[in-house]
Amino acid sequence: MPDLAIVTPPTASTVAAIALVPLLAWRVHARFRRASGRQRLSRYRAPISLTLYTLIVGAIALANLRQPPHLLAFAAALGAGAGLAAFALGRTRFEPTLTGLYYTPHGPLGIALALLFVARLAYRFVEVYAIDTAAARSFTEFAHSPLTLGAFGLMAGYHFWYMLGLLRWRRRVLRAKREREARRDGA
């Protein structure tokens, strides 16, 4: 009689991870499109992005409070991402036009960071779900990996500071416009 293997049903975190894959793929696709061409800077995009990244970074930091080395790696990656954002902002083409504010981001850096993060997530999925099948399969376990924290920290630091730079540029341009209009109306 052949030996029948017992198949265990997937855990809730496995189902959640599988459900998040299409969402992640959609966001990566959107990130690649945004990193490679001229974009209109909307009034709401930067504040919403800054708020979301602040909440996500705060949640990850809170989840790693009891793991100081992980938290230190995450903080270092956030700082390195901020440095990369400063570099990219220096190479971004800004265009204030009559139809709106446009910018063309430094594509290679944004794409490289997105690829690094996606590669790390893919490897971590394979590591947890295929290589080490006895590993804990929870999002907290996923978020406690220093390499995953580092890859996300680089990307989060970059996007946070890049959005902050775009927001500052937008405010400078709008302030200059108001000053020109006030001088014109006062003359």
Sequence and secondary structure as in RCSB ss.txt:
>XXXX:A:sequence
MPDLAIVTPPTASTVAAIALVPLLAWRVHARFRRASGRQRLSRYRAPISLTLYTLIVGAIALANLRQPPHLLAFA
AALGAGAGLAAFALGRTRFEPTLTGLYYTPHGPLGIALALLFVARLAYRFVEVYAIDTAAARSFTEFAHSPLTLG
AFGLMAGYHFWYMLGLLRWRRRVLRAKREREARRDGA
>XXXX:A:secstr
           HHHHHHHHHHHHHHHHHHHHHHHTTS EE  TTHHHHHHHHHHHHHHHHHHHTTT HHHHHHHH
HHHHHHHHHHHHHHHT EEEEETTEEEEE  HHHHHHHHHHHHHHHHHHHHIIIII TTS  SHHHHHT HHHHH
HHHHHHHHHHHHHHHHHHHHHHHHHHHHHHHHHHHH 
